[in-house]
Amino acid sequence: MLYVGCPIWSFKGWVGNFYPKGTKPADFLREYARRLTTIEGNTTFYAVPAGETLAAWVADTPGTFRFCPKIPKQVSHEGKLTDHINDARAFAEVMKRLGIRLGPMFLQLPPRFSPKLIGDLSAFLSAWTSDVRLAVEVRHLDWFDPPYDEALDELLAEHNMARVTIDTRPIRSLSGDAILTGSIYQALLEARERKPDLPVVPKRTSDFVFVRYIGHPDLQVNRPFLDEWADYFSSQLQGDADVYVFCHSPDNLIAPNLCRELHRRVSQRVSIPALPWGAQPVQPEQGRLF
């Protein structure tokens, strides 16, 4: 199964294009779930949702929708992982209230978390609740070189956990780009430049794939990258893997169209369910959809 989504659903700039005109914030999630099939739950990095909030999320989404919550910062960024095992398990128990809508969670480790801490990671993964799938994102560059890359892959495979791939290649050449000159979101694009410049070497270590794609604000620049990913996702789907892919964009506006175009490309290669989205998207003013 291919699940595609964005990092957020509460974006007022989508009203009148991705969302119908007049959509109120209280209805954003419902409208989002009528178009895409998953969400990267970054808000849980900062706060654990209350029970009534989770109940509202369930009410606003179909049973086929998947939430993929990020493990709280308290667990991943404050000391050793093993110091927060109980917090992590408690978080998982809270998020299980989503029922069938709970997709894989993901653990984003800080750049300081080097292979020297693989023992800490191993102990944490061993203690993780077995009935919730987990993806792990590493950012220290040593994890991408031998022998540490193989050691991480083996550790994740042992626990049937995915290795997150983050693809920031589309935004690496933004400096001086003519389409950005004087733009109101120049600062946001510069912030994207600070995202980790990591090797893009997808690794299959579990029964699902988890990819975070940071798209260029000019839709056409994304074409070769989306084709590359569509080939990879198609091969993984044929290998009986679930695929979770989250499309970001510096100004948020085009992220849904990136999701849709990626889904279209994959559907040209393998048979997959149609998106709930309608036939024709409303185009953002600043770009064409390929």
C-alpha positions as CSV (number, residue, x, y, z in Angstrom):
1,M,0.0,0.0,0.0
2,L,1.3,3.5,-0.9
3,Y,0.5,6.2,1.7
4,V,1.3,9.8,0.7
5,G,0.9,13.0,2.8
6,C,2.3,16.2,4.1
7,P,3.9,17.3,7.4
8,I,0.9,19.4,8.4
9,W,-2.8,19.8,7.7
10,S,-3.4,23.2,9.4
11,F,-2.3,25.6,6.7
12,K,-4.6,28.5,5.8
13,G,-2.8,29.0,2.5
14,W,-4.5,25.8,1.2
15,V,-8.0,27.3,1.5
16,G,-9.2,28.1,-2.0
17,N,-6.9,25.6,-3.7
18,F,-6.2,22.4,-1.8
19,Y,-9.2,23.0,0.5
20,P,-12.5,24.4,-0.8
21,K,-13.1,28.1,-0.4
22,G,-14.5,29.0,3.0
23,T,-13.1,26.0,4.8
24,K,-12.7,26.7,8.5
25,P,-9.7,25.6,10.5
26,A,-11.9,23.1,12.5
27,D,-12.5,21.3,9.2
28,F,-9.0,21.3,7.9
29,L,-8.2,17.7,8.9
30,R,-11.4,16.4,7.5
31,E,-10.7,18.0,4.2
32,Y,-7.1,16.9,4.2
33,A,-8.1,13.3,4.7
34,R,-10.5,13.5,1.8
35,R,-7.5,14.1,-0.4
36,L,-4.4,12.4,1.0
37,T,-3.9,9.2,3.0
38,T,-1.4,9.9,5.7
39,I,0.2,12.7,7.8
40,E,3.6,13.1,9.3
41,G,2.8,14.0,12.9
42,N,5.4,16.6,13.8
43,T,3.2,18.2,16.5
44,T,3.8,15.2,18.8
45,F,7.5,16.1,18.8
46,Y,6.5,19.0,21.1
47,A,3.4,17.8,23.0
48,V,1.4,14.6,23.5
49,P,-2.2,15.0,22.3
50,A,-5.0,14.8,24.8
51,G,-7.5,11.9,24.6
52,E,-10.2,14.1,23.3
53,T,-7.9,15.4,20.6
54,L,-7.2,11.9,19.4
55,A,-10.9,11.1,19.4
56,A,-11.5,14.1,17.2
57,W,-8.8,13.0,14.8
58,V,-10.4,9.6,14.6
59,A,-13.8,11.2,13.9
60,D,-12.4,13.4,11.1
61,T,-10.7,10.6,9.2
62,P,-11.6,7.4,7.4
63,G,-10.3,4.0,8.6
64,T,-7.9,3.9,5.7
65,F,-6.1,7.1,6.9
66,R,-2.8,6.8,8.8
67,F,-1.2,9.1,11.4
68,C,2.6,8.7,11.7
69,P,3.6,10.5,15.0
70,K,7.1,11.7,15.7
71,I,8.5,10.4,19.1
72,P,8.5,13.4,21.5
73,K,11.6,15.5,21.8
74,Q,11.9,14.6,25.5
75,V,12.7,11.1,24.4
76,S,14.9,11.6,21.4
77,H,16.8,14.8,22.2
78,E,17.3,14.9,26.0
79,G,20.1,12.5,27.1
80,K,20.2,8.8,26.5
81,L,17.3,7.1,24.9
82,T,17.4,4.4,27.6
83,D,16.7,7.1,30.2
84,H,13.3,7.7,28.5
85,I,12.1,4.2,27.6
86,N,9.1,4.5,30.0
87,D,8.2,7.8,28.5
88,A,8.4,6.3,25.0
89,R,6.2,3.4,25.9
90,A,3.7,5.6,27.6
91,F,3.6,7.8,24.4
92,A,2.9,4.7,22.3
93,E,0.1,3.7,24.6
94,V,-1.5,7.1,24.3
95,M,-1.2,7.0,20.5
96,K,-2.7,3.5,20.3
97,R,-6.1,5.3,20.9
98,L,-6.0,6.0,17.2
99,G,-6.6,2.3,16.6
100,I,-6.3,1.2,13.0
101,R,-5.4,4.8,12.0
102,L,-2.1,4.6,13.8
103,G,0.7,4.1,11.2
104,P,4.4,3.8,11.9
105,M,5.9,6.2,14.4
106,F,9.3,7.7,13.8
107,L,12.2,8.4,16.0
108,Q,14.3,11.4,14.7
109,L,17.7,11.3,16.3
110,P,19.8,14.5,16.7
111,P,23.0,15.1,14.8
112,R,25.0,14.5,18.0
113,F,23.7,10.9,18.2
114,S,26.7,9.1,16.6
115,P,27.4,5.4,16.1
116,K,29.2,5.4,19.5
117,L,25.7,5.3,21.0
118,I,24.6,2.3,19.1
119,G,24.3,0.3,22.3
120,D,21.9,2.9,23.7
121,L,19.8,2.7,20.5
122,S,19.9,-1.1,20.6
123,A,18.6,-1.2,24.1
124,F,15.9,1.3,23.3
125,L,14.7,-0.6,20.3
126,S,14.6,-3.9,22.2
127,A,12.4,-2.2,24.8
128,W,10.0,-0.7,22.2
129,T,6.5,-1.9,22.2
130,S,6.3,-4.7,19.7
131,D,2.8,-3.9,18.4
132,V,3.7,-0.4,17.0
133,R,5.9,-0.1,14.0
134,L,8.8,2.3,14.2
135,A,11.1,4.1,11.8
136,V,14.4,5.6,12.8
137,E,16.1,8.7,11.3
138,V,19.8,9.2,11.9
139,R,21.6,12.5,11.1
140,H,25.2,11.9,12.2
141,L,27.2,11.4,9.0
142,D,29.1,8.4,10.4
143,W,26.0,6.3,10.2
144,F,26.3,6.4,6.4
145,D,29.8,5.0,6.2
146,P,31.0,1.4,6.8
147,P,30.9,-0.4,9.1
148,Y,28.3,1.7,10.9
149,D,25.8,1.8,8.0
150,E,25.7,-2.0,7.9
151,A,25.5,-2.2,11.7
152,L,22.5,0.1,11.8
153,D,20.8,-1.7,9.0
154,E,21.3,-5.1,10.7
155,L,20.0,-3.7,14.0
156,L,16.8,-2.2,12.4
157,A,16.2,-5.4,10.4
158,E,16.5,-7.5,13.5
159,H,13.5,-5.5,15.0
160,N,11.6,-5.1,11.6
161,M,12.0,-1.3,11.9
162,A,12.5,1.1,8.9
163,R,15.4,3.3,8.2
164,V,14.1,6.8,7.4
165,T,15.4,8.4,4.2
166,I,15.3,12.2,4.0
167,D,15.8,13.6,0.5
168,T,16.8,17.3,0.5
169,R,18.5,17.2,-2.9
170,P,15.9,19.4,-4.6
171,I,16.6,22.4,-2.3
172,R,20.4,22.2,-2.3
173,S,20.9,24.6,-5.2
174,L,18.5,27.3,-4.1
175,S,21.0,30.0,-3.3
176,G,20.6,32.8,-5.9
177,D,17.8,31.1,-7.6
178,A,15.9,33.7,-9.7
179,I,12.5,32.5,-8.6
180,L,13.3,33.3,-5.0
181,T,14.7,36.8,-5.4
182,G,12.7,39.1,-3.2
183,S,10.2,36.4,-2.3
184,I,8.3,36.6,1.0
185,Y,9.4,33.1,1.9
186,Q,13.2,33.6,1.3
187,A,13.8,33.1,5.0
188,L,12.0,29.8,4.9
189,L,14.0,28.5,2.0
190,E,17.2,29.5,3.8
191,A,15.9,27.5,6.8
192,R,15.5,24.5,4.5
193,E,19.1,24.9,3.6
194,R,19.9,24.0,7.2
195,K,18.2,20.6,6.9
196,P,20.7,17.8,7.0
197,D,22.6,17.3,3.8
198,L,22.7,13.5,4.0
199,P,23.3,10.7,1.5
200,V,20.2,9.5,-0.2
201,V,20.7,5.8,-0.1
202,P,17.3,4.1,0.5
203,K,17.6,1.0,2.7
204,R,14.9,-1.6,3.1
205,T,15.2,-3.0,6.6
206,S,11.5,-3.8,7.4
207,D,8.2,-4.5,5.8
208,F,7.6,-0.8,5.2
209,V,9.5,2.1,3.7
210,F,9.5,5.6,5.2
211,V,10.7,8.6,3.1
212,R,10.6,12.3,3.7
213,Y,11.0,14.4,0.5
214,I,11.8,18.1,0.7
215,G,10.6,19.5,-2.6
216,H,11.7,22.6,-4.6
217,P,9.2,25.4,-4.8
218,D,9.4,25.3,-8.6
219,L,7.3,22.2,-9.3
220,Q,9.2,21.4,-12.5
221,V,12.5,21.1,-10.7
222,N,11.1,18.1,-8.9
223,R,10.5,16.0,-12.0
224,P,13.6,13.9,-12.1
225,F,13.5,13.3,-8.4
226,L,9.9,12.2,-8.4
227,D,10.6,9.9,-11.3
228,E,13.5,8.3,-9.4
229,W,11.3,7.8,-6.3
230,A,8.4,6.5,-8.3
231,D,10.7,3.8,-9.7
232,Y,11.9,2.9,-6.2
233,F,8.5,2.9,-4.6
234,S,7.1,0.8,-7.4
235,S,9.7,-1.9,-6.8
236,Q,9.1,-1.9,-3.1
237,L,5.3,-2.2,-3.5
238,Q,5.9,-5.2,-5.8
239,G,8.1,-6.6,-3.0
240,D,5.1,-6.4,-0.6
241,A,6.3,-3.4,1.3
242,D,4.0,-0.6,2.6
243,V,5.4,2.7,1.5
244,Y,5.0,5.9,3.5
245,V,6.2,9.1,1.8
246,F,5.8,12.7,3.1
247,C,6.3,15.6,0.8
248,H,7.4,18.9,2.3
249,S,7.9,22.2,0.5
250,P,9.5,25.5,1.7
251,D,6.3,27.5,1.5
252,N,3.9,24.5,2.2
253,L,1.6,25.5,-0.7
254,I,2.8,23.0,-3.3
255,A,3.3,20.1,-0.9
256,P,-0.1,18.5,-1.7
257,N,0.5,18.7,-5.4
258,L,3.9,17.0,-4.9
259,C,2.1,14.2,-3.2
260,R,-0.4,13.9,-5.9
261,E,2.1,13.9,-8.7
262,L,4.2,11.3,-7.0
263,H,1.1,9.1,-6.6
264,R,0.3,9.5,-10.3
265,R,3.8,8.5,-11.3
266,V,3.7,5.4,-9.1
267,S,0.3,4.5,-10.5
268,Q,1.7,4.5,-14.0
269,R,4.1,1.8,-12.9
270,V,2.1,-0.5,-10.7
271,S,-1.6,-1.0,-9.8
272,I,-2.4,1.0,-6.6
273,P,-5.7,2.4,-5.1
274,A,-6.6,5.8,-6.4
275,L,-6.2,8.8,-4.1
276,P,-9.4,10.1,-2.5
277,W,-8.6,13.4,-4.1
278,G,-10.7,14.5,-7.1
279,A,-9.6,14.4,-10.7
280,Q,-8.2,17.9,-11.2
281,P,-6.2,19.9,-8.6
282,V,-6.4,23.6,-8.3
283,Q,-2.9,24.9,-9.4
284,P,-0.8,27.2,-7.2
285,E,-0.3,30.5,-8.8
286,Q,3.5,30.4,-8.8
287,G,4.0,27.3,-10.8
288,R,2.8,24.7,-13.2
289,L,2.3,21.1,-12.4
290,F,4.8,19.7,-14.7
